[in-house]
């Protein structure tokens, strides 16, 4: 059973308007933007007990392989969490949807074989603390799968990303930031980086400030 590692408000994130918009757009993105194929690559080969941080409306749940024994899905936003609970009921693997924040995961340490981050690091308030929490709850040698967007493109694009981050984008997009660097953040947090590759989303179509993504694997180091 999940146990709290610190006091976390039951609704640590509250973006009801964004949540409703995201729920609609994300479903259409499964086919129109190729997100369904990305989720298959993100989750394929995972096994054992897995924690997913920032589960959103639960679109990953249908892509977990049968080798996964349990998913504990953390989602702080109430509307998205309700949708995730509904998605969990349709999943072929056991999924427990839990309220909580990435910076204070409500679970025991070293309790998971794998972890999943999918379009999450852009919106957490404290990225180093959130990644420190992931290291805490993963067993030594545990695997982290990530699909995140962040800084990319030439000078004009990165300038635009930073300008949007300082002005309207976080307010419009549920706290999202466009110019963060997820690979660097993972390395700085002490994860061992495995293979990763850059991905544009949508795969075909206009390149937007939010298009620059990275899909890959990292591990909590084995402690000696």
N, C-alpha and C positions, 0 to 999 in steps of 0.2 A: 504494500500500500504506500502511495506517495506520502512523504513526510516533509514538512516545511523546514527549509534551512534558514529562514529569517521571516520577519513579518512582511507580508506582501498584501496590498489592498486586493480585495476580491476582484475588482475591475481596475487593474493597474493601468489599462489603456482604454480610453473612451473616445471613439471616432465613429459615431453611428452613421453619419451621412457617407463618409468614405467607405465604411463597411458594406453598406448597401450597394454602392457603386462597384466596389471591388468584387462582390459576390456575383454580380452580373457579368462584368468584363472578364473575370477569370474563367468562367465557364466557357464563354465563346473563344477564349484564347487557347483552349485545349486543342482545338482543331485548326482554327484560323491562323494562330501564331506558332503552332507546333509544340505547345507546352506539354501535351500528352506524351510525345516522344522524348522530351527532355526528362520528364518524371520517370519514364521507364529506365533511362540511362542513369539517372540519379540514384535510384533505389535498387537496381538489379544487383543481385549477389549478396545483399545484406542478410544477416542471420542473427538469431538469438533475440535478446531483449533490446529494444530500440527506443530512444527518446527523440521526439520531434519537437523542436522549439519554434513557436510561431506557426502553428498548424493552419491558421486561416480558416477557410471553410471546408477543410478536409479533403481537398482534391488529390493529395498524395495517397490517401488511404487505399484506394483501389489499385494502386500500383505496387504495393509491398508484396514481395515474393512469399511463398508458403514456408520458406525457411525461417521467417521471422516469427518468434513465439509470442511476442506481445509488443505493442506500441503504446507508450505513454506520450500523449500529445498535449503540449502546453499551449494554450491560447488565451491571451489576456483580454481581448475585446469581446464583449458580451454577445453581440449579434453574430459575429463570426464563430464564436464558440458554440452557439446554438446550432448553427449550420454544420459545424464539425461533428457534433453529437449525432445529428441525423446521418451524416456520411459514415460515421463509425458503425452504425447499425447495419449498413449495407456492405461493409468491408468483409473480406474473406479471412482476415487475420484479426485477433482480438485487439481492439483499440480502446484505451481509456483516455477520455478527454478531460483535462484538468485546468482550472484557472491558475494563473501565475505569471510572473515576469521573468524574462531571460536573465536579469541581473540577480535573481534570488530564486533559483529553481526549487520547487517544493518536493524534492526527492532526496533520498540518501546518496551519499558519496559512493563512487565506484560500483554503481548498481546496474550499469548498462554496457552491453557489448558494442552498440553502435549509436550514433547520433546523426540527426538530419537538420540542416539549416537550408531553408528554401525561401529566398527573397525576404530575409529577416534582418540581417545586419544593417541594412540601410535605415531601419527605423528604430532600433533599440537606442535608449538614451545613453548608455555607457557600454561601448563595445568591448573594451578590455575586461570590464567586470563580467559581462555576459559570457565571454569566451573563457574566462577563469572559472565560471560556474560549469561550463561544459567539460572542462578538464577535470573538475572535481567529481562529476557524476559518471564519467566514463571510466571503465576499468583501465589499468595500464595496458597499453597495446590496443585499446578500443578504437574503432574506426569512425571517422566523421565524414559524412558526405555533404557537399555544399553546392548550391546553385545560387549565386548572388549577382547583383548588378552593382556597378560602380564607375569610377573614373575611366574614361577611354576617349579615343579619337585624338585629333590634333589640338593645337593650342586654342583655336577658336571654340572647339567643342568643350574642352575642359574649362575654359573661361565661362562659357554659358552654363555649365553644370554648377560651378561655384556660385555664379550670380543667382541662379535659381534657388540654390540651397540657402542663400542669405536673405531671400525675399519670400516669394509666394509658394514655392514647391512644398516644403514641409507642411504648411498649413492646408494646402489643397490635397495632399497625398498621404494623410494619416501619419505624419512625422517622418516620411521617407526623405532620405538625402541621396543625391545623385553622384556626389564626388568622393565617396568613401572608397577605400582600397581594401577589399576583403582578404586578398591573398597576403598582403603585408600584415594586416591585423592578425590573421591566423599564425603567421610566422612569429610575430612579436609576442603572441600569447603562449608560445612554447610548443605549438603543434609541429609535428613533422609533416611537411608537405609531400604528398604523393603526386601522381599525374593529375594535371588539370589542363583545361583548354579554354580559350576565349570563344564566346558564342555571341552572335548578334540576334537580338529578339526585337521584332519578328525576323525570322530567317530570310524572308523575302519581303521587300518593301522599303519604306523610308527609314533612314537611320535617325533615331531620336536621341535626346540626351539620356534617356533611360534604356537605350538599346544594348549597352556594353555590359555583357555578363560573363561570368566564369563558372565552369562546371568542373568539379574535381573531388579529390579525396585527400584526407589528412588523418593522422593518427595521434593519439596521446602517447608520448614516448614511454617505453618500458623503463621503469625505475629500477636502478641498481642499488 
